[in-house]
Amino acid sequence: MLNPLASIARRWTPSPRTLRRAALSAVVMSVLIIVTGGAVRLTGSGLGCDTWPKCTDDSLFATPEQGLHGAIEFGNRMLTYVLSAAVGWAIVSVRSVKPRRRGLTRLAWVQFWIVLSNAVLGGITVWMGLNPWTVAGHFLAANALLTVAVVTWHRTAEGDTAPRPRVPRPVRRLSWAIAITSGLLIALGTAVTGSGKHAGDSSDVPRMPWDWTNAAHLHAIAAWIVCALAVAMWLVLRAVDAPDDTRARARDLLIVLLLQGGIGYVQYFTGVPEILVGAHMLGSSLMWIAVVRLALSMRERPLSTPAIPAQADPELAKA
């Protein structure tokens, strides 16, 4: 007897455009859940719901007594279901591709398990009264989901052959150096927010045990290192005559870093206003997407079989 996914796959084959849109929807929702999660913290609504998985001991939903904070926190929880639906659409679409792509299917399922585990971690964060360490873990897990979603999206435009390098090895190593330092930059960002002004609730929430200005300075140093590596990458790609799309990825990263750095400095010198912190969180997600896409553009996986008629799609050539 066929399971539901196999039954759908037997009756339906998505076009390459549908497949890429399904994978992209998971990327978009991963960014949105990060930004709205930040909005929960920045509005002081982190404990708007008293417990988890219910919103109160007696109600699954937010109650009028919880006011706006309860509505914001509960709304963010509901977005998890939208995220799950996007990931589910990606799983169904990937599973229905002909011939079956097992590696791509595994990537889609990894997204599901990250969503599930991070939902539990979010509940633990509420139970622990917004402990900054669990808040940081919750944010980093959301970025792990974003990473896998971007990789899945990228892989939908590739074949399943062995990866083939498009640039010399030193350049590929530089891309990994950018990815590692960018990951460290994001982690240091959690140290700034974990010790900073926006604790996520109006009550007395514990903070990480160091001065947030020192954490911000360390974060800025890491940001300058990433910028230096990104400039070096842009110059090196021109020197080795890298493919146009790879050079475009390096350019995109530089643009995002410039905007993100500007927002970071403005928010620091203006007392860390909530709106700029939210914009900085969005910029963090866009930066990480640019970093991952740059690293992935260093190699290619050509299609190993002739394209079926539905695959003659112009969007496939743009990837």
N, C-alpha and C positions, 0 to 999 in steps of 0.2 A: 504493500500500500504506500503511495506517495505521500510525503509530508507536504504541508501547505506551500512551502517555497518551491519544492520540486514540481508541484502541480501547476503553480503559476508559470514557472519556467517552461513547462511543457506546452503551454498555450500562448505564451507571449514572448516576443523578442524585442527588447528596446532598441531604438535607433541610437547611433552614437551621440546624437544631440540630446536625446532623453537621458542617456546614461550620464553624460557630463553634467547636465542640469541637476540630476539627482545627487551626484557627488558634490556639486557646488552648493546645493541647498544645505548640506551638512556643514560646509565651511562657513556659510553665511550665518547659520544658527549658532555655530560655535562662537563666532565673534559676538553675536547679539547676546548670548547668555553671559559672556564675560563682561560686556558693557552694562547690562542690566544688573548683574551681580554687584558691580561697582556702584551703581545707582542706589541699590539697597543699602550699602554701607554708607555712602555719602549723604544719604537723607536720614541717617540714624535709625533705619528700619530693620537692622539685622536681627533684632529680637521682637519684631512686630508680631510674629507668631510665637507663642510661648513654648512650643514643643515641636516635635517631629515624630512620625510623619503627619500627625494631625496639626492643625493650627492652634488649637487649645486642647485641653484634656477632654473636653466634651464635644468639640466640633471639628470636623474636617476642614471647614471653610473659615475664613476670617469673619469675625463678628463686628457689629457696629461699635461695640465698646472698645475695640482695638484701634479704631480710627484709621487715619491715612497710613500710618506705619504698618498696620496689619494688612491693609489692602496692597501696599507696595511689596511687602515680603511674600504674601500669598500669590500675587501676580507673577513674581519671579519664579516661584515654585511651579506655577502653571506653565510657564515657558519651557520648563524641562520636558513637558509632554510634547510640546511643539518640536523641540530639539529631537526627542525620541522618534517622532513621526518622520522627521527629515532623515535621520539615520536609518530608520526602517525602510524608507523609500530607496535609499542608497543600497541597502542590503538586497532588497527585492530586485532592483534593477541590475545590480552586478551579478546576482545569482542567475538571472534570466538571459544573460549574454550567451550567444552561441558562436564558437564552442565555449564550453564552460571554462572560466578563468578562476582557478582555485586560489591563486595568490591574491588576486584582487578581492575575492570573496572573504578571505581571511582578514584583509585590511578593514573591510566594511564591518565585520563582526567585532574586531578590536574596538572600533568606535562604540559599539553597543555596550561592551563590557566596561569601558571607561565611563560612559554616561551613568551606568548603573552604580559603579563603585563611587563615583564622585557625588551622586545623589546621597548615598549613605554617608560619605564624608561630610557633606553639607549638613545632614541631620546631626552628626556628631558635633559639628561646629556649634549648632544651636544648643545642644545639650550641655556643652562646655562653656556656654555664655560668651561666645565669640572670642575664645582663646586665640591670640594672634598667630600662634604656630599652626593651629588647624585652619585658620582663615588663609594663611599663606599656602598650606598644602592644598586647600580647595582651589585656590587660584592657579597653582602650578598644574594640578590635574586637569583643569579646564584648558590650559595651554597644551598639555599632552594630547588632549582630544583634538585641538586645533591642528596640531602637527600631523596626526594620523589622517585627519580629514583632508588636509592639503595634499598629502602624499597620495591618498586614494584618488582625489580629483585629478592630479597630474597623471597617475597611472592609467586612467581611463582612456587617455589619448595615445598610449603606448601599446606595444605588443608585449609578449611574455618571454621574449628571447633574453639571453644574457646581456647585461648592460655593456654598452660600448662607449669608451671615453671620447669626448669631443674636444677636450683641451689637454695640455700636458699635465703630468702628475703634480708638479709643484703648484699649479693653479688650482687643481682639485683639493690639494691639502690646504691651500689658503681659504678655500670656501668652507672647509671644515673648521678652520680656526675662527672664521667669522661666526659660524653656527655655535661653536662652543662658547665664545666670549659673549655672544648675544644671549645665549641661555643663562650665562652667569649674570649678565646685565638685568635680565628679567627677575632672577632670583634675588639679586640685591635690591631690586625695586620693592619686593615684598618686605625687606628689612626696613625700608623707609616708611612704608605705609603701616607696618606692624608696630613701629615705635612712634608714629606721627600723630597728627591731630585728629584724624577721622577714624575713631574707634569702631564706628558702626552702630552705636546705640547711645542714647542720652544718659544711660546709667554709667557707673564707674566700671569700665571695661579695662582689664589689665593690658599693658603694653609690653613690647619687647624691651629687655633691660639695657638699652643704650640710648644715647642722645640721637634724635632723628636727624639733626643737622649733620652730624658726623656720618651717619648712614647715607645721607643725600650726597655728601661730598665724595664718598667712595663710589656711589652709584654714578656720579658724574664722571669720575675717572674712567670707569668701565665703559661709559658711553663714548668718551673720547677715543678710547682704544678701538672700539667697534668702528667708529667713524674713520679712523686712520686706516684700518684694515679694508674698509669698504672703498676708500679712495685708491688704495694700492690695488685692489681688485679691478676697479674701473680702468686704471692705467695699464695694468698687466694684460687685461683682455684686449685692449686696443693693440698692444705690442705684439701679441701672439695671433692677431687676426682671428679672434674667436667668432663663432656664429653670431649673427645679428640678434637673435632672440636672447642669447646669453648676455650679450652686452646690454641689451635692454633691461634685463633683470638686475644687473649691477646698477644701472642708472636709476631704476625704480627704488632700489634700496637706498641710494644716496638721497633721493628726494624725500623719502619717508623719514630718514634719520635727521635731515635738516629740519623738517617740520616738527618732529618729535622733540628734538633738542631745544628748539625755540619754545615750544610749549612748556618743557620741563623747567627752563630757566625763568620764564615769566611766572609760572606758578610758584616757584621758590621765592622769588623776590616780591611777590604780591600776597604773601601769607597763605599760600596753598588754598585758593578758593575751590569750592566743590566742582564747579563747572569745568575748570581747567584740569582738575584731577581726573574727571570723567573723560575728557578729551585725550589726556595722556594715556589712559587705559586703552582707549580705542587705538591710539597710535602705537601702543605696545603690540597689540594684536596684528596690526597692519605691518609693522616692522618684522615680526616673526614670520608672517606669511611671505614677505619679500625675501627673507633669509632662506627659508626652506625652498622656495621656488628657485632661487639662485643656485643653491647646492644641487638641486635635482636637474637643473639645466646643464650641468657639467658632463652628463652622460645621456645616452639615448638607448631606447629599446625598440629597434625597428619591428614592424609588423612581420610576423613569420609566415602568415598565410595570405593569400589574395583577399582583398576586401570584398565583402558581400555587397550587393547593391545598396543596402541601407547605409553602409559605411562610407559611401561616396559623399561625404558631408563636408562642406567648406570649413566648418568650425574645427574639425579634426586637424586640419593643416595649420591652424593658428596656434595650436598648443605648443 
